[in-house]
């Protein structure tokens, strides 16, 4: 009987952790946007607006980085055994 490997595939494990982080990003955004509500005694000042736009920009940048890494992690590697694997799968185009 074949035994399963003791450790999971490192690339698959890393991709799943990135997906988990992407799922938690909206919750992080909610916490960041509701944090100023705890200290809302002085109203809507310039410092609060700067904080909100900085948090918003940080969330956008984090989402872009996660999307780029997830796309790179899920892209299939070219198979060196297939001729024309780098040509985009157009073997009979000539």
N, C-alpha and C positions, 0 to 999 in steps of 0.2 A: 504494500500500500504506500502510495506517495504521500509524503507529509507536506503540508503547506509551509512556505518559508516563515521563519520566526519574525522577520521584520517586513513591513509592507514596502512596496515600490517607493523609493524616495521621491521620484517626480510626481507620482500620483498623490502621495501624502502631502507634498508641498502645494499641489494644485488644490486639494481639498481644503487646506488651511487658508489659502488665499480666498477661496470661495466663502468660507466661514467669515473671514474678515470683511468681505464685500457685503455679506448679509447683515453684519453688525454695524456697518457704516451709517445707515439711517438712524439707528438708536443712538449712536455717538453724536450725530448731528442734533437730534432732539435734546440730548443732555446739554450740548454746547449752547443751543438757542434758549433753553429754559433756565440756564444758570444765572443770567442777569436778573431773572424774576425774583430770586432770593434776596437780592440787594437792590430793589427798585424803589428806594425811598426818595431819591433825588430826581426822578423822572427820566425823560429821554434826553440825554446829553450827547455831546460830541464823542466822548469816550466810549459810550455804549454803541453808538453807530459804527465807530471804527472797529470795535470788538466784533460786532455782528458781521460786518463785511469781511474781516480777517478770518473769522470762523467759516464763513461761507466759501471764501476762496480756498481755505485749507481743505475743506471737504471736497471741493471740485478737483483740486490737485491730487488729493489722495485717491479719489475715484478714478481719475485718469491713469494714475500709476498702477492701480490694481487692475484696471481693464487692459492696459498694455501687457502687464505680466501674465494675466490670465490668457490672453490671446497667444502670447508667445509659448506658454506652457501647454496649450491645447493644440498647437499646430503640429501636424504629423511630420516626423523627420523623413527626408527623402530616402527611399530604399535603394541602396547601392546595387542590389542584385538586378533591379529592373533597368533596362537600357532606356534612356530618355526620361528618367525620373525628374531631371532638372528642367526639362523643356516644357513642363506644364501638361504632360500627358498627351502630346500630339505626336504619336509615333508614326501614324500613317499620313501625315500632312504633306509630305514631300512628293 
